Amino acid sequence: MPSIDVANTTSPGVIAFRTFLDEVLGEATTVKPPSDDRSLSINPPLQKDDLHNFSERLSEVLSDYTAAEQQADDADKTAAKARKHNVVEVAARAKFAALTASTPISSPEAVNIWNLLDIIFFTADIGHGDPALMFLLVEDLLSSQTISGCRIIFDFLESRRERCVSKFYKQSHLIVLRSCNELLRRLSRAEDTAFCGRVFVFLFQYFPLGDKSSVNLRGQYHVENVTTYEKPLEGGDTMEVDKEENLDKAAEAPQTEKPGGKKADAGTPKTSSPPLSNDELYDLFWPLQESFSQPLRLFEPANLKPFQRGVEETVKKFVALPSATSRSSTVDEPKSSLKRKREGLEDGEGAEAYNPRYLTSRDLFELEIGDLTFRRHILVQMLILLNFILSWTKEPKAKYDKMIQPWIEAAKERTVVDGPKVNHSLLYTKEFSEEDARWARETKDKIAEYMRKDVPGKAFYRVIETVLARDKNWVYWKMASCPPIKRDPIDPKVWAEAQASALRVTTSKRLRPVPMNAVPMEFLKPKAPGQALKELEDPKRYRLPDLDSFKAKINDSDFDIQMAKTPAEKARAQERKASQSWRAMRIARGFKLAAFDKIDNPDDISAIFEPLEDAVAEVAADEIAADEDMPTNREAVIVSGPPGAGKSVIIQKLMEARKGVFERVVRHTTREPKDGETDGKDFHFVKAPEFNQLRDGDRLIENVDQGDIAYGTSYKAVEAVTESGKVPIIEMDIDSAKFAKDMDFDARYILVKPASPESHETFLKAAGGRDDAAIKAVIDGLPALVEGLNADNIAGKVILNENVENASQELGDYLYHKDADADTEIVNRTDTGEAPVSEQNNGGMDVDAPEAS
């Protein structure tokens, strides 16, 4: 920049430009008037279009200097341009000095200062001013203001950062770096932490990532950062009380301490020794800070051994402490005393502004290590040093030596190395031993295990691990003398050639017979006579698909749902599975309706694909009678009666005589199967919870409890028989039939009575399962039971079982309406006293246990 004649403010050019600035500032005031809201005075930035004909008017004011610059020779053109910039700068500085002297930075009128800086930026953007002028003025303004005023100025810098970086980065980056560093020196990192963070963030955003201005190229450590702490008391300065306490400690643990206060090797493993006391750990803990600030001193074994012992004892102490200490009453007293000490310092000579890195008082040490945040801070420092030790062992150092070897050979042969430079200041000649590396790895694992023992600790350690890994790469980059990491944009011609080459490689030169996404037109071709009708009659067009074909499709959909990478892809797979499940269930309802009871989760319908072993599943496989052989009324038939009346045999005879017409409905029960009984054929044997689920869900026609055993008939079982085309016939006891009638179940109710009490008694004895008293009670209660049944008008037909063949024929005639009064007449036959003809066939008695009747 040319030298500025500050006193030459009366030259015509300076006066003209000063007048121009006053006019433009007046126009800017109308665009951005003064406001009590500070944010409105800074933002939005003033735009060039807000000023009427700014470029033309500015060129007219500086026309003489511009013409002289254009007419000058190449040698004199630089001087002519410098004279024009000199005029602009003198006038701008004079106006800027007047504004800053008369306008407080926090007042609403400070908007004129921001407008003036924007106008100076526009002047440099057009080419009539020095690009660095605005940044120099901001630097002067920062140096003349207090910290609160610097915050306001920094608001202006942050709001104009993108505009400044895109236009004048090369001309401004050194001034910005100098201004921000000077501001950081003035700020207190303890009291102005947030403002310091704003300055650092601004620098990170202003400078590119690979800029060397923010890199410690020589790897210098902050050795001036010294942590002061209380040194161990000498023998002559100790009090008698201290001596007594030391003697007590020595008596309690003679194997761990020597008279000089140093640890003695008692021959026991280090891990078995208890953690040190706070006073003992204090003398080992704070000296670690010296190694943290100067890692290179660890190359000396005399410094490494104390460091290892201090780290081991500190980690052992931290592990013994709880994760988060509660604030008990014991910690309140030291805090209050600390507060009194601080108040005393403020009133005394030590009241100067001093912000210590740590509170290293011996009295506060117990409180500090009890704080989880403090412990994590120390552990992070340890991890940094442990990574340093591991980075300078034999194997990593061989990698560094390989990097520097070409330079060593070039120095011997006095040649030039063709490749990236090497930062020799970061390549040390010393290294740590394998034993030291093993200790560092073990200690690092202990710290990691301690920090990751809870969920917040795992997240914290993951962040620290990521930062340290990136820092290692950052060090490698500095060892290579910070090579550029910015890649130049690809040439448009190279990009176009790459696209054309990829298109040639991936394009098939063979033409497709049918272009992709084209609609086939084969259906327009003429066909042979009758071929179209045959295609329409193809069974594949109307025949239902196989149920098992949906099993694989549903499994594929489940796999797609689990492997979906996006919510949209997962939603499509779920819709596809829902469609397949619905179609499979529509097909299964025709012959596996009973399997629907086993479906508890709508997302899992695998039960319909499993083979059914019960009678419900076998209904569809049986031969079904023709329609002309079926009865007109196909309602369900309920056959009831007392135990031993012969219901089972009559139903069996009816089904044998009318094959494919009737099908027995299998009931549910909670009892265990007896010998010879088959699940799904004699009964559906279920557990009590499953039976209760059927009953609570109103899925049972009837249910009765006989002691601890429950019986019931499912709607699904009846519907399965009905769907198969047969007439369901149900065998029940009288109580179950009453229950079904009370539930308004539409059916034809049949009552079967024994021929005589004598024959009934014979049948009951032959059936077994009852003693004489129970048999007598059944026979004696039969008349009242039948009369109550007739009084309730439950039975539509009463059949007297004198002969199984005749009773079965009578039941069939009733069901086929061959009896004229089948629906209304109750046949009451008089007991003739004849012996049952069917006695040789066990008299048609029920062979089931009483609860199965």
C-alpha positions in Angstrom: 0.0 0.0 0.0 1.4 3.5 -0.8 2.3 5.9 1.9 -0.6 8.0 2.9 -0.4 11.8 3.2 -2.8 12.1 6.1 -2.3 15.9 6.3 -3.3 16.3 2.6 -7.0 16.3 3.3 -7.6 19.6 1.5 -6.7 18.4 -2.0 -9.5 18.6 -4.5 -9.7 14.9 -5.0 -10.0 14.2 -1.3 -12.6 16.9 -0.8 -14.7 15.6 -3.8 -14.6 12.1 -2.5 -15.4 13.2 1.0 -18.4 15.1 -0.3 -19.5 12.0 -2.2 -19.3 9.9 0.9 -21.5 12.4 2.8 -24.1 12.2 0.0 -24.1 8.4 -0.2 -24.3 8.1 3.6 -27.3 10.3 3.6 -29.0 8.0 1.1 -28.0 5.0 3.1 -29.6 6.5 6.2 -33.0 6.4 4.4 -32.4 2.7 3.5 -31.2 1.8 7.0 -32.3 4.4 9.5 -31.0 4.4 13.0 -32.7 1.9 15.3 -32.6 1.0 18.9 -32.5 -2.7 17.8 -28.8 -3.3 17.4 -29.4 -6.3 15.0 -31.3 -4.0 12.6 -28.5 -1.5 12.4 -26.0 -4.2 11.3 -28.2 -6.6 9.4 -29.2 -6.8 6.6 -26.0 -5.6 4.9 -26.2 -2.5 2.7 -26.4 -3.5 -1.0 -24.9 -1.6 -3.9 -28.3 -1.5 -5.6 -29.7 0.4 -2.6 -27.6 3.5 -3.6 -28.8 5.3 -6.8 -26.2 5.0 -9.6 -23.4 4.3 -7.2 -20.9 3.0 -9.7 -21.5 5.8 -12.2 -21.4 8.6 -9.6 -18.2 7.2 -8.1 -16.5 6.9 -11.5 -17.4 10.5 -12.2 -15.9 11.7 -8.9 -12.6 9.9 -9.6 -12.7 10.4 -13.3 -9.5 12.5 -13.3 -7.5 9.8 -11.5 -9.0 7.0 -13.6 -8.1 8.9 -16.9 -4.6 9.5 -15.7 -4.3 5.8 -14.8 -5.5 4.8 -18.3 -3.2 7.2 -20.1 -0.1 6.3 -18.1 2.5 3.9 -19.4 2.9 0.4 -17.9 5.6 1.6 -15.6 3.6 4.6 -14.3 0.2 2.8 -14.2 0.9 1.4 -10.8 1.8 4.7 -9.4 -1.3 6.3 -10.9 -3.5 3.6 -9.4 -1.8 4.1 -6.0 -2.6 7.8 -6.1 -6.3 7.1 -6.7 -6.3 4.6 -3.8 -4.5 7.2 -1.7 -7.2 9.7 -2.3 -9.9 7.2 -1.4 -8.2 6.1 1.8 -7.4 9.6 3.1 -11.0 10.7 2.6 -12.4 7.4 4.1 -10.1 7.6 7.1 -11.0 11.2 7.8 -14.7 10.4 7.6 -14.3 7.2 9.6 -12.3 9.1 12.3 -15.0 11.7 12.6 -17.8 9.1 12.9 -16.0 7.0 15.5 -15.0 10.1 17.6 -18.6 11.4 17.8 -20.7 8.2 17.8 -20.7 5.6 20.5 -20.5 2.1 19.1 -23.6 0.9 20.9 -25.8 3.9 19.9 -28.4 3.7 17.2 -26.4 6.2 15.1 -23.6 3.6 14.8 -25.4 2.4 11.7 -23.5 5.2 9.9 -20.2 3.4 10.7 -21.5 0.1 9.3 -22.8 1.9 6.2 -19.5 3.6 5.7 -17.6 0.3 5.9 -20.0 -1.2 3.3 -19.5 1.8 1.0 -15.7 1.4 1.2 -16.2 -2.3 0.4 -18.3 -1.4 -2.7 -15.6 1.1 -3.8 -12.9 -1.6 -3.6 -15.2 -4.0 -5.4 -15.5 -1.6 -8.4 -11.8 -1.2 -8.5 -11.4 2.4 -7.2 -10.1 1.6 -3.7 -7.7 -0.7 -1.9 -9.4 -4.0 -1.0 -7.6 -4.1 2.4 -8.9 -0.6 3.5 -12.1 -1.8 5.1 -10.3 -4.5 7.1 -7.7 -2.0 8.3 -10.4 0.3 9.5 -12.1 -2.6 11.4 -8.7 -3.4 12.9 -8.3 0.1 14.2 -11.9 0.1 15.5 -11.3 -3.1 17.4 -8.2 -1.7 19.1 -10.0 1.4 20.2 -13.1 -0.3 21.8 -13.8 -2.1 25.0 -14.7 -5.8 25.1 -18.4 -5.1 24.9 -17.8 -2.8 21.9 -15.7 -5.5 20.3 -18.6 -7.9 20.5 -20.7 -5.4 18.4 -17.9 -5.0 15.9 -17.6 -8.8 15.6 -21.3 -9.0 14.8 -20.5 -6.9 11.8 -17.6 -9.1 10.7 -19.7 -12.3 11.1 -22.5 -10.8 9.0 -20.1 -9.8 6.1 -17.8 -12.9 6.2 -19.1 -14.7 3.1 -19.0 -11.5 1.1 -15.4 -10.7 2.2 -14.1 -14.2 1.6 -15.5 -14.5 -1.9 -14.1 -11.1 -3.0 -10.9 -10.2 -1.1 -9.6 -13.2 0.7 -6.0 -12.8 -0.5 -5.9 -9.1 0.4 -7.6 -9.5 3.8 -6.6 -12.8 5.4 -3.5 -11.6 7.1 -5.2 -8.5 8.5 -8.1 -10.6 9.8 -5.7 -13.1 11.4 -3.8 -10.3 13.0 -6.9 -8.6 14.3 -8.4 -11.8 15.7 -5.2 -12.8 17.4 -4.9 -9.5 19.0 -8.5 -9.7 20.2 -7.9 -13.1 21.6 -5.0 -11.8 23.6 -7.2 -9.2 25.2 -10.0 -11.7 26.0 -10.1 -13.8 29.2 -10.8 -17.4 28.3 -12.5 -17.9 31.7 -14.8 -14.9 31.6 -15.2 -14.4 27.9 -15.4 -18.1 26.9 -18.3 -17.7 24.5 -16.7 -14.7 22.8 -13.4 -16.6 22.3 -15.4 -19.4 20.8 -17.0 -17.0 18.3 -13.6 -15.7 17.3 -12.2 -19.2 16.7 -15.3 -20.2 14.7 -15.0 -17.1 12.6 -11.4 -17.9 11.9 -12.2 -21.5 11.0 -14.9 -20.3 8.6 -12.8 -17.6 7.1 -9.7 -19.6 6.4 -9.7 -22.8 4.3 -9.1 -26.1 6.0 -5.5 -26.6 4.7 -4.3 -23.1 5.4 -1.0 -23.1 7.2 -1.8 -20.0 9.3 -3.7 -22.1 11.8 -1.2 -25.0 11.9 1.6 -25.5 14.4 4.1 -26.5 11.8 7.1 -27.0 14.1 5.1 -28.9 16.7 6.0 -26.6 19.5 4.5 -27.4 22.9 3.1 -24.9 25.3 5.9 -25.2 27.8 5.0 -21.9 29.4 1.8 -23.4 30.6 2.9 -24.3 34.1 0.6 -25.8 36.8 1.6 -24.8 40.3 0.6 -26.9 43.2 1.6 -27.5 46.9 4.9 -29.3 47.2 5.4 -32.0 49.8 6.3 -30.6 53.2 10.0 -31.0 54.2 10.8 -32.9 57.4 11.7 -29.8 59.3 8.4 -28.0 58.5 6.1 -30.8 59.6 4.1 -30.4 62.9 3.9 -32.9 65.6 0.4 -33.8 64.7 1.5 -34.6 61.2 4.3 -36.8 62.5 1.8 -38.7 64.7 -0.5 -39.2 61.7 2.4 -40.5 59.6 3.4 -42.9 62.4 -0.2 -44.2 62.5 -0.3 -44.7 58.7 3.1 -46.5 58.9 1.8 -48.8 61.6 -1.3 -49.6 59.6 0.5 -50.3 56.3 4.2 -51.1 57.0 4.5 -53.2 53.9 3.6 -50.4 51.4 5.5 -47.4 52.7 9.1 -46.6 53.6 10.1 -44.1 56.2 10.7 -41.5 53.5 7.1 -41.6 52.4 8.0 -43.5 49.2 6.3 -46.7 48.1 8.1 -49.9 48.9 8.0 -53.0 46.7 6.5 -55.7 48.9 6.6 -58.3 46.2 2.8 -58.1 45.6 1.1 -57.3 42.3 0.3 -53.7 41.6 -3.3 -54.5 40.9 -3.8 -56.1 44.4 -2.7 -53.0 46.3 -5.5 -50.7 47.4 -5.8 -47.1 46.0 -3.7 -44.5 47.6 -5.2 -42.0 49.9 -5.9 -38.5 48.7 -2.9 -37.0 50.3 -0.6 -39.6 48.9 -2.1 -39.3 45.4 -1.9 -35.5 45.5 1.9 -35.7 45.2 1.7 -38.0 42.2 -1.3 -36.5 40.5 -0.3 -32.9 39.9 3.2 -33.5 38.5 1.5 -35.3 35.6 0.6 -31.9 34.2 4.2 -31.2 33.5 4.4 -34.3 31.2 1.0 -33.4 29.7 2.4 -30.0 28.5 5.9 -31.4 27.5 5.4 -34.9 26.1 9.0 -35.0 24.7 10.4 -35.3 28.2 8.9 -38.8 28.4 11.6 -40.1 26.1 13.9 -40.0 29.2 13.4 -43.1 31.4 13.9 -40.9 34.5 10.8 -38.9 33.6 8.8 -41.9 32.1 8.8 -44.0 35.3 7.2 -41.4 37.6 4.7 -40.7 34.8 3.7 -44.3 34.6 3.3 -44.7 38.4 1.3 -41.5 38.6 -1.0 -42.6 35.7 -1.5 -46.1 37.3 -2.3 -44.8 40.7 -4.7 -42.1 39.3 -6.6 -44.6 37.2 -6.8 -47.0 40.1 -8.2 -44.2 42.3 -10.7 -43.1 39.6 -12.0 -46.7 39.1 -12.6 -47.0 42.9 -14.7 -43.8 42.9 -18.4 -43.9 42.0 -19.5 -42.5 38.6 -21.2 -39.5 40.1 -20.8 -38.4 43.7 -23.7 -36.9 45.5 -23.5 -33.6 47.3 -23.4 -34.5 50.9 -23.1 -32.3 53.9 -19.4 -33.0 54.2 -18.6 -31.2 51.0 -20.5 -28.0 51.9 -18.0 -26.9 54.5 -14.9 -26.9 52.2 -16.9 -25.0 49.6 -18.0 -22.3 52.1 -14.4 -22.0 53.3 -13.2 -21.7 49.7 -15.7 -18.9 49.2 -14.5 -17.1 52.2 -10.9 -17.4 50.9 -11.9 -16.0 47.6 -13.6 -13.1 49.2 -10.5 -12.4 51.2 -8.4 -12.5 48.1 -10.6 -9.9 46.4 -10.1 -7.5 49.3 -6.4 -8.1 49.7 -3.4 -7.9 47.5 -4.2 -11.0 45.5 -7.3 -9.4 44.0 -5.8 -9.1 40.5 -7.5 -10.7 37.6 -6.1 -14.2 37.5 -7.8 -17.3 36.2 -6.0 -20.5 37.2 -6.1 -23.6 35.0 -6.8 -25.8 38.1 -7.6 -25.3 41.7 -4.6 -27.2 43.0 -5.1 -26.7 46.7 -4.6 -29.8 48.8 -7.9 -29.1 50.6 -9.8 -29.1 47.4 -8.3 -32.3 45.9 -10.9 -34.6 47.3 -13.7 -32.5 45.8 -12.0 -32.3 42.4 -11.5 -36.0 41.9 -15.0 -36.6 43.1 -16.3 -34.6 40.1 -17.0 -36.8 37.0 -16.3 -34.0 34.6 -12.9 -33.3 36.2 -12.0 -37.0 36.0 -12.9 -37.2 32.3 -10.8 -34.2 31.6 -7.7 -35.8 33.2 -8.4 -39.1 31.5 -8.6 -37.4 28.1 -5.1 -35.9 28.8 -3.9 -39.3 29.6 -5.2 -40.8 26.4 -3.4 -38.1 24.4 -0.1 -38.9 26.0 -0.7 -42.7 25.6 -1.4 -42.2 21.9 1.9 -40.2 21.7 3.8 -43.1 23.3 2.2 -45.6 20.9 3.0 -43.4 17.9 6.7 -43.4 18.7 7.3 -47.1 19.1 9.4 -49.3 16.8 6.7 -50.1 14.2 5.2 -46.5 13.7 8.7 -45.0 13.7 9.7 -47.3 10.8 6.9 -45.7 8.8 8.2 -42.3 9.6 11.8 -43.3 8.7 10.5 -44.6 5.4 9.0 -41.2 4.8 12.2 -39.3 5.6 14.7 -41.8 3.9 14.6 -40.2 0.4 15.6 -36.9 2.0 18.5 -38.5 3.8 19.8 -40.1 0.7 19.3 -36.9 -1.3 21.3 -34.9 1.3 24.2 -37.4 1.0 24.2 -37.3 -2.8 23.3 -33.5 -2.9 20.3 -34.1 -5.2 16.7 -32.8 -5.2 13.9 -35.0 -4.0 11.0 -35.3 -6.4 8.0 -35.5 -4.1 6.3 -33.9 -1.1 8.5 -32.2 1.5 9.0 -33.6 4.9 8.6 -31.6 8.1 11.8 -32.7 10.0 10.9 -30.8 13.1 8.1 -33.3 13.8 10.2 -36.4 13.2 12.0 -37.3 16.4 15.0 -39.6 16.6 14.1 -41.3 19.9 11.5 -44.1 20.4 9.8 -46.0 23.2 10.5 -49.6 24.0 8.0 -52.5 23.4 7.6 -52.8 27.2 6.5 -49.1 27.3 4.1 -49.7 24.4 2.6 -52.7 26.1 2.0 -50.7 29.3 0.5 -47.9 27.2 -2.0 -50.3 25.5 -3.0 -51.9 28.8 -3.5 -48.6 30.5 -5.5 -47.3 27.5 -7.7 -50.4 27.7 -8.3 -49.8 31.4 -9.3 -46.1 30.8 -11.6 -47.1 27.9 -13.3 -49.8 30.1 -13.8 -47.3 32.9 -15.2 -44.5 30.7 -17.6 -46.9 28.8 -19.2 -48.4 31.8 -22.4 -46.4 31.4 -24.4 -45.1 28.4 -23.2 -41.4 28.7 -19.6 -42.6 29.1 -19.9 -44.7 25.9 -21.0 -41.7 23.9 -18.3 -39.5 25.5 -15.5 -42.1 24.8 -16.7 -42.5 21.2 -16.4 -38.8 20.6 -12.9 -38.7 22.1 -11.8 -41.7 20.2 -12.9 -40.2 16.9 -11.2 -36.9 17.7 -7.9 -38.6 18.6 -8.0 -40.7 15.4 -8.5 -37.6 13.3 -5.8 -35.8 15.2 -3.4 -38.6 14.3 -4.2 -38.1 10.6 -3.7 -34.4 11.2 -0.1 -35.0 12.5 0.7 -37.2 9.5 -0.4 -34.3 7.3 1.9 -31.9 9.1 4.8 -34.3 8.8 4.4 -34.1 5.1 4.7 -30.3 5.3 0.9 -29.8 4.9 0.4 -30.7 1.2 -2.6 -29.1 -0.4 -5.9 -30.9 0.3 -8.0 -28.9 -2.1 -8.7 -30.6 -5.4 -9.0 -28.6 -8.5 -12.4 -28.8 -10.3 -12.6 -31.2 -13.2 -12.2 -29.7 -16.7 -15.6 -29.6 -18.5 -14.0 -31.2 -21.5 -12.7 -34.1 -19.5 -16.1 -34.6 -17.8 -17.9 -34.6 -21.2 -15.4 -37.2 -22.6 -15.9 -39.4 -19.5 -19.6 -39.2 -19.9 -19.4 -40.1 -23.6 -17.0 -43.0 -22.9 -19.3 -44.4 -20.2 -22.3 -44.1 -22.5 -20.5 -46.1 -25.2 -19.4 -48.8 -22.8 -22.8 -49.3 -21.2 -25.0 -49.0 -24.4 -25.8 -52.2 -26.2 -25.4 -51.9 -29.9 -27.8 -54.7 -30.6 -31.4 -53.4 -31.1 -34.1 -55.0 -29.0 -37.0 -56.7 -30.8 -39.3 -54.8 -28.4 -38.0 -51.5 -27.0 -37.9 -51.2 -23.2 -41.1 -50.0 -21.6 -43.0 -50.5 -24.9 -46.4 -52.1 -24.9 -46.4 -55.5 -26.8 -48.7 -55.5 -29.9 -48.9 -59.3 -30.4 -52.5 -59.4 -29.4 -53.4 -57.5 -32.6 -52.1 -60.4 -34.8 -54.9 -62.5 -36.4 -55.4 -65.8 -34.7 -56.8 -69.2 -35.9 -60.6 -69.7 -35.6 -61.5 -70.8 -32.2 -58.1 -70.1 -30.6 -59.3 -67.0 -28.8 -62.2 -69.0 -27.2 -59.8 -71.7 -26.1 -57.6 -69.2 -24.5 -60.5 -67.8 -22.6 -61.5 -71.3 -21.5 -58.1 -72.0 -20.1 -58.5 -73.2 -16.5 -55.6 -71.0 -15.5 -57.8 -68.0 -16.0 -60.4 -68.9 -13.4 -58.9 -71.7 -11.2 -57.8 -70.6 -7.8 -54.0 -70.8 -7.2 -52.5 -73.3 -4.9 -52.5 -72.2 -1.2 -48.9 -73.3 -0.7 -47.8 -71.0 -3.6 -48.4 -68.0 -1.3 -46.1 -69.4 1.5 -42.9 -68.7 -0.4 -44.2 -65.3 -1.6 -45.0 -64.2 2.0 -41.6 -65.4 3.2 -40.0 -63.3 0.5 -42.0 -60.3 1.5 -40.9 -60.8 5.2 -37.3 -60.9 4.0 -37.7 -57.7 2.0 -39.3 -56.0 5.1 -36.3 -56.9 7.2 -33.7 -55.9 4.6 -35.4 -52.6 3.6 -33.1 -49.7 3.7 -35.6 -46.9 3.4 -39.1 -46.4 4.9 -40.6 -46.2 1.5 -39.1 -49.6 0.5 -40.3 -51.1 3.7 -43.9 -49.7 3.2 -44.0 -51.3 -0.3 -42.9 -54.7 1.1 -45.6 -54.5 3.8 -48.3 -53.7 1.3 -47.2 -56.5 -0.9 -47.3 -58.9 2.1 -50.7 -57.7 3.2 -52.1 -58.4 -0.3 -50.6 -61.9 -0.4 -51.9 -62.7 3.1 -55.4 -61.6 2.3 -55.5 -63.7 -0.9 -54.1 -66.7 0.9 -56.7 -66.4 3.7 -59.5 -66.1 1.1 -58.4 -69.4 -0.4 -58.0 -71.1 3.0 -61.4 -70.2 4.3 -63.0 -72.8 2.1 -61.3 -75.8 3.7 -59.1 -74.6 6.5 -61.4 -72.2 8.4 -60.7 -73.9 11.7 -57.0 -73.0 11.3 -58.0 -69.3 11.7 -58.4 -69.9 15.4 -54.6 -70.4 15.6 -53.8 -67.0 14.1 -53.0 -64.6 17.0 -50.9 -62.2 15.1 -52.2 -60.8 11.8 -48.6 -60.5 10.6 -48.1 -64.3 11.0 -50.6 -66.5 9.2 -48.3 -69.5 8.9 -51.0 -71.6 10.7 -53.1 -71.9 7.5 -50.2 -73.5 5.7 -49.8 -76.3 8.3 -51.6 -79.6 7.7 -54.6 -80.1 9.9 -54.9 -83.5 11.6 -58.4 -82.9 13.0 -61.7 -83.8 11.5 -62.4 -80.2 10.4 -59.5 -80.3 8.0 -60.6 -83.7 6.7 -64.1 -82.5 5.8 -63.1 -81.2 2.4 -61.3 -84.4 1.5 -64.4 -86.6 2.1 -66.8 -87.3 -0.7 -69.8 -85.0 -0.7 -73.2 -86.3 -1.7 -75.0 -84.9 -4.7 -77.5 -82.1 -4.3 -80.5 -84.3 -4.9 -79.4 -86.6 -2.0 -79.1 -83.6 0.4 -82.0 -82.7 2.7 -84.0 -79.5 1.9 -83.2 -78.0 5.3 -79.4 -78.0 5.8 -79.4 -76.4 9.2 -77.2 -77.9 11.9 -78.6 -80.9 13.8 -78.1 -81.2 17.6 -78.8 -84.6 19.1 -79.0 -84.6 22.8 -80.1 -87.0 25.5 -79.2 -88.5 28.9 -76.0 -90.5 29.3 -76.3 -94.0 27.9 -79.3 -93.2 25.6 -77.4 -94.3 22.5 -76.8 -91.0 20.7 -73.4 -91.9 19.3 -74.5 -95.1 17.7 -77.7 -93.6 16.2 -75.6 -90.8 14.7 -73.0 -93.3 13.3 -75.8 -95.4 11.7 -77.3 -92.3 10.2 -73.9 -91.2 8.7 -73.3 -94.7 7.3 -76.8 -94.8 5.7 -76.4 -91.2 4.3 -72.8 -91.1 3.2 -71.5 -87.6 2.2 -74.5 -85.9 3.7 -73.8 -85.5 7.4 -70.6 -84.7 9.2 -70.0 -84.9 13.0 -68.8 -81.7 14.6 -65.9 -82.2 17.0 -66.2 -80.4 20.3 -63.5 -78.8 22.4 -62.5 -79.9 25.9 -59.9 -79.1 28.5 -59.4 -82.7 29.7 -56.5 -84.9 28.8 -57.2 -87.5 26.0 -57.9 -91.0 27.1 -56.5 -94.2 25.7 -57.5 -94.6 22.1 -58.8 -91.0 21.6 -57.4 -88.9 18.8 -57.0 -85.1 18.9 -59.2 -83.5 16.3 -61.3 -86.7 15.8 -62.9 -87.5 19.2 -62.3 -84.0 20.7 -60.2 -80.9 20.2 -58.0 -81.2 23.3 -56.9 -77.7 24.3 -55.5 -76.0 27.4 -57.7 -74.0 29.8 -56.3 -70.6 28.7 -57.0 -71.4 25.0 -60.5 -72.5 25.9 -61.1 -69.4 28.0 -60.0 -67.3 25.0 -62.6 -69.0 22.8 -65.3 -68.5 25.4 -64.4 -64.9 26.2 -64.3 -64.1 22.5 -67.9 -65.4 22.0 -66.6 -68.1 19.6 -68.5 -71.0 21.2 -72.0 -72.1 20.5 -72.3 -73.6 24.0 -70.0 -74.4 26.9 -70.5 -76.3 30.1 -68.3 -77.1 33.0 -68.4 -80.5 34.6 -66.2 -80.2 37.6 -62.8 -79.0 36.5 -63.4 -80.0 32.9 -65.0 -77.7 30.3 -66.7 -78.6 27.1 -67.8 -76.5 24.2 -68.6 -76.3 20.5 -66.9 -73.7 18.2 -68.7 -71.7 15.6 -65.7 -72.2 13.3 -66.0 -76.0 13.5 -69.7 -75.8 12.5 -69.0 -73.3 9.7 -66.2 -75.5 8.4 -68.6 -78.4 7.9 -71.2 -76.1 6.4 -68.7 -74.6 4.0 -67.7 -78.1 2.8 -71.3 -78.6 1.7 -72.4 -81.1 4.4 -74.9 -80.9 7.2 -73.2 -80.5 10.6 -74.5 -82.9 13.3 -73.6 -82.2 16.9 -73.8 -84.6 19.8 -74.5 -82.9 23.2 -75.8 -83.6 26.6 -79.1 -82.0 27.7 -77.4 -79.1 29.5 -75.3 -78.2 26.5 -78.4 -78.3 24.2 -80.2 -75.9 26.6 -77.2 -73.6 26.5 -77.2 -73.6 22.7 -80.9 -72.9 22.6 -80.6 -70.0 25.0 -77.8 -68.6 22.7 -80.4 -68.6 19.9 -78.3 -70.9 17.8 -80.4 -71.9 14.8 -80.5 -75.7 14.6 -82.9 -78.7 14.7 -82.9 -80.1 18.2 -83.4 -83.9 18.7 -83.9 -85.7 22.0 -83.0 -89.4 22.3 -84.6 -91.3 25.2 -83.8 -94.8 26.4 -86.5 -97.5 25.9 -86.9 -98.4 29.6 -85.2 -97.8 33.0 -84.0 -101.5 33.1 -82.3 -101.2 29.7 -81.0 -97.8 30.6 -79.4 -99.3 33.7 -77.9 -102.1 31.7 -76.4 -99.6 29.3 -74.9 -97.4 32.0 -73.3 -100.4 33.7 -71.8 -101.6 30.5 -70.4 -98.2 29.7 -68.5 -98.1 33.1 -67.2 -95.0 34.8 -70.1 -94.8 37.4 -70.9 -96.7 40.6 -74.3 -98.0 41.5 -75.3 -94.8 43.3 -74.4 -92.7 40.4 -76.3 -94.9 38.0 -79.4 -94.9 40.2 -79.2 -91.1 40.5 -79.1 -90.8 36.6 -82.1 -93.1 36.2 -84.1 -91.5 39.0 -83.5 -88.0 37.6 -84.3 -88.9 34.0 -88.1 -88.3 34.1 -87.7 -84.8 35.6 -85.0 -84.0 33.2 -87.1 -84.9 30.2 -90.2 -83.1 31.5 -88.1 -80.0 32.0 -86.8 -80.3 28.5 -90.4 -80.6 27.1 -91.5 -77.7 29.3 -88.8 -75.5 27.8 -89.9 -76.5 24.3 -86.3 -77.3 23.3 -86.6 -80.6 21.5 -88.3 -80.5 18.1 -88.3 -84.3 17.9 -88.1 -87.0 20.6 -86.9 -90.4 19.5 -87.3 -93.5 21.7 -84.3 -95.8 21.3 -86.0 -99.2 21.2 -83.9 -100.3 18.2 -80.8 -98.6 16.8 -81.8 -99.2 13.2 -85.4 -98.0 13.7 -84.2 -95.0 15.7 -81.7 -94.1 13.0 -84.3 -94.5 10.3 -86.7 -92.3 12.2 -84.1 -89.6 12.7 -83.3 -89.6 8.9 -87.0 -89.4 8.0 -87.4 -86.4 10.3 -84.4 -84.6 8.9 -85.6 -85.3 5.3 -89.2 -84.2 6.2 -90.6 -87.6 5.4 -92.6 -87.4 8.7 -95.7 -85.2 8.1 -95.5 -83.6 11.5 -91.8 -83.6 11.7 -91.5 -80.0 12.9 -94.3 -79.9 15.3 -95.2 -83.4 16.7 -93.4 -84.7 19.7 -93.7 -88.5 19.5 -94.4 -90.0 22.9 -94.2 -93.7 22.7 -95.5 -95.9 25.6 -93.1 -98.3 27.1 -94.1 -101.8 26.0 -91.8 -103.5 28.4 -90.1 -105.4 25.5 -86.5 -106.0 25.7 -84.4 -103.9 23.4 -83.9 -105.6 20.1 -80.5 -104.0 19.6 -79.1 -105.3 22.8 -76.6 -107.4 20.8 -75.3 -104.0 19.5 -74.7 -102.8 23.0 -78.2 -101.4 23.0 -77.1 -98.2 21.2 -75.6 -97.0 24.5 -73.1 -94.2 24.6 -69.6 -95.6 25.2 -68.2 -92.2 26.1 -67.5 -91.1 29.6 -70.4 -89.2 31.3 -68.8 -85.8 30.6 -68.6 -86.7 26.9 -72.3 -87.4 26.5 
